[in-house]
Amino acid sequence: MKTKQTGLGTMVILLFLSSLFLFSCGKKEIKSEEVAVKQPPPVEDEAEKAKQRARLREQQELAEKEMRERALKEQEAQRLREEEARKREEEARRQKDAAAKAQIESEDILFDYDQYLLSKEAKELLSQKAQWFKAYPSAKAVIEGHCDERGSAEYNLALGQKRADAAMQYLVSLGIEVGRISTISYGKEKPLDPGHTEAAWRKNRRAHFVIK
Amino acid sequence: MTKKLASPFVVGVLLILSGLFSCLFPFLLEAKVYLDIDSPSVKRIAIVIPDFKNQGGTDNSLGTEAAALLMHDLDFTGYFKIIDPRGFLGRPEESDKIDFNAWSLTGAELLVKGSYQIEGSQWRLQLRLFELPLGRQVLGKEFIVAAKEYKRPIHRFAEEILFLLTGERGFFNTKIAFISTGTGKKEIYTSDFDGNNFQRLTQHNSINLTPRWSPRGNEIAFTSYKDGAPSVYLLQVQGLQANKISGRPGVNITPAWFPDGESLAVAINHQGSSEILQLNRSGVVIRKLTQSWGIDVSPSWSPDGKHLAFVSNRSGSPQIYILNIASGETRRLTYQGNYNVGPVWSPKGNLIAYAGRADGQFHIFTISPGGGDAQRLTTTGNNESPDFSPDGRMIIFSSNRQGKSAIYAMNANGANQRRITFLAGEQFSPAWGPRKNGD
């Protein structure tokens, strides 16, 4: 792009110079007729030439300046375009990170009634979460253990801890550093669904991830 | 007895008619047969309590209120049939001339007559208990208290009647603690034994659970999320200062006071290890009581401190086990049903109450610590978290049988079930406080 522009500039200058040349030649012809009559002093001719050279230089410089300015403007526009692209990319990445985080937080590990063993589905989900932890090596998480409302508050507190521990231990077995995950049990104190149906209970028996 | 009555709370307690104990003995023997409180179906004693008579001063409503309170107290025990005094057809009486025959015709076996005078801000109350139809006085007391404290001598007289009839003290001056969601959080409340006179103790804006009275009644151990993770705290009932004693990683839950009040059993559960530890009052480990890879939780000491009942899922489902502290041996107590939790030892050590799942709902059961047949005491709703009264004759528990969870009381044999909290929100996890010295 830039070389092309320089070439164009050179052509413009050449054209200018050649037209200038033709023009001055024409004048000379007329003058030579006059010379035949009058014989102008050679000094004047020299001064004229110097003037022309100066003018030429001036015009040349002007053209170069214009060219430079245009190039700068183009550069600036390019910079802005690139920045815009980077911002878009960043925003897209941010959104992707947020979506991944939201997915980690929204997909709970579910358990059977009075159980804290991990099902096949639970293990698959935890493997996905492990991939995420590997992709975001600085991320830390709290795993909350929850229970459905049936049974004693006390036993469910212990059971919730077991569920959080089971999820954490599986992640650790997949290579996630133990220091990145902490656990807390809420027993049956913070149900996700306040209903009293099988469907509500199923949702409430969970290990829930909160990303720090 | 007389000495015990001279509590600092009562301004003056006088025996106006010295109890002629030799005279009382035949009645007592007879009465004890009447009130065989361990029998599955206790015959109720019919008692009538007409309004106490105002013999000076202006406040006539006090005599009605005080008589109603005495009826309420005695009715609460489940041992009395309260006769409506309007069934009395005799002539209006002078205070010293009582028509015992006419009172007997109401069906009552016992009669309480009371009279009072208001002297300035003081209330002088005379209460007498008569056996019908003969009209033999079996109890007589005079109390002098500040008028606004009129409930105290009434509770005291109810204690006296219960002691006279059963040989054991009651619980009419005790308190209970429980969790209520009235504020939208889970805070600790206390009330009188009957749910009246409630008061919020904590304002942690958090989840508080399982309040447990210290043996002297001056502290409550509980679990709270107030600092983030579930930890065990001791709450001073006076001053309401809460000190964390166990905030180990994971859950720190279900504190249970050792009978001497100097240590507690606490369940700690973290990263695959579940144990019940005995901690001193500062939270320092005295010894490890249980350990398993499953769940060990909800300890309760036998009254002599030699055994510990607790819940474990070591057999696959939550069941109650008993640890012999000296030998270290553990045996399983419950075999009926697949979910038995929340054991609590009766004050005499002869029963363990717990909540178990039956027919898809939770019910209160009692079982002897030796095992054997469990008695199911409740029939409707979910019923959980039993705790015995200090005399072992009653059990409080939570139930959602009327919709929202509330606190209920019943006799230890399941009779006489009644709701005692009528507060906003739901109430759970009741604990019956001890008798205090002097009450």
Interface residues (C-beta under 8 A of the other chain):
Chain A: D114 G151 S152 A153 E154 Y155 L157 A158 L159 G160 Q161 K162 D165 M168 Q169 T183 I184 S185 Y186 E189
Chain B: K186 I207 L209 T210 T223 Y225 G228 A229 P230 G250 V251 I253 T254 A267 N269 H270 Q271 G272 S274 I295 D296 V297 S298 V311 N313 S317 P318 Y339 V341 G342 A355 R357 F362 E384 S385 F428 S429
